[in-house]
Amino acid sequence: MNPQGASKRKVITIIAALLAVCVLLGVFFFVATPWGRELQSPTVRMAKPTVRPSPTLPPTPTPSPTPTPVPTLPAVKNPGQILGIQGDPQTAFPGIPWVRLGYPSCGWGDLKGDVLKKTVEDYHKQNVRVLLTVCQGKNDASLYDTAPLQDAAQGEADAVQCGNEEMKSDAAVAFLYIPPENFAKFYDLCEHAVHAVRADIPVLLGSLDPHVGGVDYQPLLNQVYYLNQMQYAMNTSVHPGGKWDWHSQTLGLIDSWHNGYPDASVNSLLGLFNFWAQQFGVDLNSGALGKHLWVVEGTGCFKGCGIDPYNNYQVAVSHILALITDVQTAMRYSIPFFYFSGKDFMDQGIYWPIGVLDANGHPKPIRQDLGMGARSLAMSCSSGTVKVTSQEDLLARMYAGCSLPGQYIGSLY
């Protein structure tokens, strides 16, 4: 063996082994570094298919909520709680729970259709109830037109008076009088229209022509005769074979006399209550007459009744004493009462100073011929003693059950 050759081959083998190791280390180093990773074949990943949502339609516009109608106030069961005033939608009467309004058939205003509905709704929001008077038309075919009757019924008032002074025999207002057989048909149409909308509310059988209780006995008997004729027509021509009886109805009453003046014994309203209590066969002291009779106009007389209309003192004193006497009388017997009028007014060129407000809607003093505060009344209320200086406040306080001071009459003269 050649030692030199063997040694040379050994060296070459070692060098080759070293080169192999270097190559392997280089490859490992290269693969382990970021640069090596970047040059590797990318891993192929199966992309999940993208699920495209169905086209989204624009959202349906949300309609504006329908305004919730103000619920009608429940019918009043106790007649003694029906206390109000003849008014108009433009005038507020704080503390007075009822107002009497007129349908346009009464000759004024625009209370029909949506205006009527909105007006009644506004009163209900204030917890004030409405008596709506629907006056009769002319004594011809138009008297039986049901369109205005149905429209009035849709107003959803709390009570409806069908007709006004239909018995009146006065040449100056001859258009008011309707023969009993014709009024029977009108009333029947009106009552049915109202009760088709609200079956639970009172419907008044027109209103009686004003007379003086305790004095005008024959004129009152004539009114009974009119009602008897109306009853006959109702059961023979309107509803043949029917059993309609006016004694089961509710009459509207008008009283316009200087009650309480010149002395407290003058009380036409009490005389009328006594007369109609007899006709209905009820005890006046029982409170039952309030189911058959509503005072739709209670006021004092200032002309044609012994009062000098040009004497401001007489008019003022008789006016305030009539207001007090009427309210006390109606409340004593639990009979619905509406004071007439809310405001002073002009009629046929005559100024009627019988409101609790003046013609412009301003408060009137207790004694309207004097300044505000010249006369006052210290009234006893549940909240304590209240000093009252205006007529509207006096009326509201009396309706609320406040008591007048003793010997108040002397302070008003």
C-alpha positions in Angstrom: 0.0 0.0 0.0 1.2 3.5 -0.9 1.0 5.5 2.4 1.2 8.8 0.6 -1.8 7.9 -1.7 -3.8 6.6 1.2 -3.2 9.8 3.1 -4.3 11.9 0.1 -7.6 9.9 -0.3 -8.3 10.4 3.4 -7.9 14.1 3.2 -10.2 14.3 0.1 -12.8 12.2 2.0 -12.8 14.5 5.0 -13.0 17.6 2.7 -16.0 16.1 0.9 -17.7 15.3 4.1 -17.1 18.8 5.3 -18.6 20.2 2.1 -21.7 18.1 2.4 -22.2 19.2 6.0 -21.8 22.9 4.9 -24.3 22.4 2.1 -26.9 20.9 4.4 -26.5 23.6 7.0 -26.9 26.3 4.3 -30.1 24.8 3.0 -31.5 24.5 6.6 -30.5 28.1 7.4 -32.1 29.4 4.2 -35.4 27.6 4.7 -35.6 28.7 8.3 -35.2 32.4 7.5 -38.0 34.8 6.3 -36.4 35.0 2.9 -36.6 31.3 2.6 -40.2 31.2 3.6 -41.1 33.9 1.0 -39.6 31.8 -1.8 -41.5 28.6 -0.9 -44.5 27.6 -2.9 -47.6 29.3 -1.4 -50.0 27.0 0.4 -53.2 26.8 -1.7 -56.2 27.3 0.4 -59.7 26.6 -0.8 -61.5 29.9 -0.4 -65.0 29.5 1.1 -67.6 30.7 -1.4 -68.9 34.1 -0.4 -72.6 34.0 0.1 -74.0 37.2 -1.3 -77.1 38.3 0.5 -80.2 38.9 -1.5 -80.6 42.6 -2.5 -81.9 44.5 0.5 -85.0 46.5 -0.3 -85.3 50.0 1.2 -87.2 49.8 4.5 -90.9 50.4 4.3 -91.6 53.9 5.7 -93.3 53.7 9.1 -96.5 55.6 8.8 -97.1 58.4 11.3 -99.2 57.0 14.2 -102.9 57.8 13.9 -103.7 60.3 16.7 -105.5 58.5 19.5 -109.0 60.0 19.6 -109.9 61.5 23.0 -112.4 59.1 24.5 -115.9 60.5 25.1 -116.6 61.2 28.7 -118.9 58.8 30.5 -122.5 59.9 30.7 -123.4 61.7 33.9 -125.8 59.6 36.0 -126.5 62.2 38.7 -128.7 65.0 37.3 -127.5 67.3 40.1 -124.0 67.2 38.6 -125.1 68.8 35.3 -124.4 72.5 35.9 -123.3 74.7 33.0 -123.6 77.9 31.0 -124.6 79.1 27.5 -121.2 79.6 25.9 -119.1 79.6 22.7 -115.8 77.9 21.9 -113.9 81.2 22.0 -114.7 81.9 25.6 -113.5 80.0 28.6 -115.5 79.6 31.8 -113.0 78.2 34.4 -114.6 75.9 37.0 -117.9 75.4 35.1 -118.3 71.7 34.1 -120.8 72.0 31.3 -121.3 74.3 28.3 -124.3 74.7 26.1 -123.6 75.3 22.4 -125.8 75.8 19.4 -125.7 74.0 16.1 -125.8 76.3 13.0 -129.5 75.5 12.6 -130.0 77.9 15.6 -128.9 80.8 13.4 -125.2 81.3 14.1 -121.8 79.7 14.3 -120.1 77.0 12.3 -120.3 74.1 14.7 -120.8 71.3 12.2 -118.8 68.5 10.6 -115.2 68.3 11.7 -115.4 71.7 13.4 -118.0 70.4 15.7 -116.1 67.1 16.4 -112.9 69.0 17.1 -114.7 71.5 19.4 -116.3 68.8 21.5 -113.0 66.9 21.6 -111.3 70.0 22.9 -113.9 70.5 25.6 -113.5 66.8 26.6 -109.7 67.3 27.0 -110.5 69.9 29.5 -113.0 67.6 31.2 -115.9 69.9 30.2 -119.1 68.3 28.8 -121.3 69.7 26.1 -125.0 70.1 25.7 -125.7 70.7 21.9 -128.9 72.4 20.9 -130.2 71.5 17.4 -132.9 74.0 16.5 -135.8 73.0 14.3 -136.0 74.3 10.8 -138.9 75.9 9.0 -142.3 74.3 9.1 -141.9 72.7 5.7 -140.3 69.6 4.1 -136.8 70.9 5.2 -137.9 70.2 8.8 -137.4 66.5 8.2 -134.0 66.7 6.6 -131.9 64.1 8.4 -128.5 65.2 7.1 -128.0 68.0 9.8 -129.4 65.7 12.5 -126.9 63.0 11.6 -124.1 65.5 11.4 -125.0 66.9 14.8 -125.1 63.4 16.3 -121.6 62.6 14.9 -120.2 65.5 17.0 -120.6 63.1 20.0 -121.8 65.8 22.5 -122.7 64.6 26.0 -126.4 65.6 25.6 -128.5 67.0 22.7 -131.5 69.2 22.8 -133.7 68.5 19.8 -135.6 71.7 19.1 -135.9 75.1 20.9 -139.0 77.0 21.9 -141.1 75.0 19.4 -144.3 76.0 21.3 -143.6 79.7 21.2 -146.6 81.8 20.0 -145.1 85.2 19.4 -145.6 87.1 16.1 -142.1 88.6 16.4 -140.6 85.1 16.1 -143.4 83.2 14.4 -141.0 81.0 12.6 -140.2 79.2 15.9 -143.6 77.6 16.3 -144.0 74.1 14.9 -147.4 72.3 15.1 -147.2 69.4 17.5 -147.8 66.7 14.9 -144.9 68.1 12.8 -142.6 68.5 15.8 -143.3 64.9 16.8 -141.8 63.7 13.5 -138.9 66.1 13.8 -138.1 65.0 17.4 -138.4 61.3 16.5 -135.8 61.7 13.6 -133.5 63.8 15.8 -133.6 61.4 18.8 -133.0 58.3 16.6 -130.0 60.0 14.9 -128.4 60.9 18.2 -129.0 57.5 19.9 -127.6 55.7 16.8 -124.3 57.3 17.7 -124.5 57.4 21.5 -127.3 55.4 23.0 -126.4 56.4 26.6 -126.8 60.2 26.5 -129.9 62.3 27.3 -131.9 63.8 24.4 -134.1 66.7 25.4 -137.5 67.2 24.0 -137.1 70.8 22.8 -137.7 73.6 25.2 -140.7 75.1 26.8 -141.7 78.7 26.0 -140.8 80.7 29.1 -143.7 81.6 31.5 -143.8 82.8 35.1 -144.2 80.0 37.5 -147.0 80.4 40.1 -148.6 83.1 37.9 -149.0 81.9 34.3 -151.1 78.8 35.1 -153.1 78.6 31.9 -150.1 79.1 29.6 -148.5 76.2 31.3 -151.6 74.0 30.8 -151.5 75.0 27.2 -147.9 73.5 27.0 -149.3 70.3 28.5 -152.0 70.3 25.8 -149.3 70.7 23.1 -147.4 67.7 24.6 -150.5 65.6 24.6 -151.2 66.4 20.9 -147.6 65.5 20.2 -148.0 62.2 22.0 -151.1 61.4 20.0 -149.4 62.2 16.7 -146.4 60.0 17.7 -148.6 57.0 18.3 -150.9 57.4 15.3 -148.9 58.9 12.4 -145.2 58.7 13.3 -145.3 55.2 14.8 -148.9 53.9 14.4 -149.9 51.7 17.4 -146.9 52.9 19.4 -146.9 53.7 23.1 -144.7 56.8 23.2 -145.4 58.9 26.3 -144.0 62.4 26.8 -144.0 61.7 30.6 -141.0 59.4 30.0 -139.1 62.1 28.2 -136.9 65.0 29.4 -138.1 68.6 28.7 -135.9 71.6 28.3 -137.1 74.5 30.5 -136.5 78.2 30.1 -137.1 80.7 33.0 -136.4 84.4 32.6 -137.8 86.2 35.6 -136.3 88.5 38.2 -136.2 85.8 40.8 -135.1 87.0 44.3 -136.0 90.7 43.5 -137.4 92.8 44.9 -137.7 90.2 47.7 -136.6 86.7 48.2 -140.1 85.3 47.9 -140.1 86.1 44.1 -139.1 82.7 42.6 -140.6 81.8 39.3 -138.3 78.9 38.9 -139.6 77.2 42.0 -143.2 77.7 40.8 -142.3 76.0 37.5 -140.6 73.1 39.3 -143.8 72.6 41.4 -146.0 72.6 38.3 -143.9 70.1 36.3 -143.3 67.8 39.3 -147.1 67.5 39.4 -147.4 66.8 35.7 -144.7 64.1 35.9 -146.1 62.6 39.1 -142.9 62.9 41.1 -142.1 64.3 44.5 -140.1 67.5 44.0 -138.0 66.8 47.1 -137.0 63.4 45.9 -134.7 64.6 43.1 -136.6 62.6 40.5 -137.7 65.7 38.6 -134.1 66.1 37.3 -134.6 63.1 35.1 -137.5 64.8 33.4 -136.6 68.5 33.4 -133.4 70.4 32.5 -133.2 74.2 32.9 -131.5 75.0 29.6 -131.8 78.8 30.1 -132.0 80.3 33.5 -131.7 84.0 33.7 -133.3 87.2 35.0 -135.7 89.5 33.2 -134.9 93.2 32.7 -137.5 94.5 30.4 -141.3 94.0 30.1 -141.5 92.6 33.7 -141.6 95.5 36.0 -137.8 96.3 35.9 -136.8 99.6 34.5 -134.3 98.6 31.7 -132.8 102.1 31.9 -132.2 102.0 35.6 -128.7 100.5 36.0 -129.2 99.9 39.7 -132.4 97.9 39.3 -131.0 95.9 36.4 -127.8 95.1 38.3 -129.4 94.0 41.6 -132.2 92.0 40.0 -129.6 90.3 37.7 -127.3 89.1 40.4 -130.1 88.1 42.8 -131.7 86.1 39.9 -128.4 84.3 39.2 -128.0 83.3 42.9 -131.7 82.3 43.4 -131.8 80.2 40.3 -128.6 78.3 41.0 -129.6 77.7 44.7 -133.1 76.5 43.6 -131.9 74.1 40.9 -129.1 72.6 43.1 -131.5 72.2 46.0 -133.7 69.9 43.9 -130.9 68.2 41.8 -132.2 69.6 38.5 -129.7 70.2 35.7 -129.1 74.0 35.2 -127.5 76.1 32.5 -127.1 79.8 33.2 -128.0 82.1 30.3 -125.9 83.8 29.2 -122.1 83.5 29.2 -121.7 87.0 27.8 -123.8 90.1 27.3 -125.1 90.5 23.7 -127.0 92.7 21.3 -130.4 91.5 19.9 -132.7 93.5 17.7 -130.9 96.7 18.6 -131.2 96.1 22.4 -128.2 95.4 24.7 -128.9 92.4 26.9 -126.8 92.8 30.1 -127.6 89.3 31.4 -124.2 87.5 31.0 -121.6 86.8 33.6 -119.1 88.4 31.2 -119.5 91.6 29.2 -120.0 91.6 25.5 -116.2 91.5 25.0 -115.7 88.5 27.3 -114.3 90.5 30.2 -115.2 89.7 33.8 -118.2 91.6 35.2 -118.2 92.7 38.9 -120.8 91.3 41.3 -122.8 94.5 41.0 -122.3 95.3 37.3 -123.3 98.9 37.8 -120.3 99.4 40.1 -116.6 98.8 39.7 -114.8 95.5 40.2 -114.4 94.9 43.9 -117.1 97.4 45.0 -119.1 94.4 46.2 -117.5 91.1 47.3 -118.7 87.8 48.8 -116.7 85.8 51.3 -117.7 82.2 50.3 -117.1 79.1 52.4 -115.5 76.4 50.3 -113.9 73.1 51.1 -110.5 74.8 50.7 -111.4 77.6 53.1 -112.9 81.1 52.7 -112.7 82.6 49.3 -113.3 86.2 48.4 -115.3 86.5 45.2 -115.6 89.7 43.2 -116.7 88.6 39.7 -119.9 87.0 38.5 -118.3 84.1 36.6 -116.3 83.2 39.7 -119.4 83.4 41.8 -121.2 81.0 39.5 -118.3 78.5 39.4 -118.0 78.6 43.2 -121.7 78.0 43.7 -121.5 75.0 41.2 -118.6 73.7 43.2 -120.6 73.7 46.4 -119.3 76.8 48.1 -121.7 78.5 50.5 -122.7 82.2 50.5 -122.2 84.2 53.7 -125.2 84.9 55.9 -127.1 88.1 55.1 -125.5 88.3 51.7 -128.6 89.8 50.2 -128.2 93.0 52.1 -124.7 93.5 50.7 -125.9 93.3 47.1 -128.4 96.2 47.4 
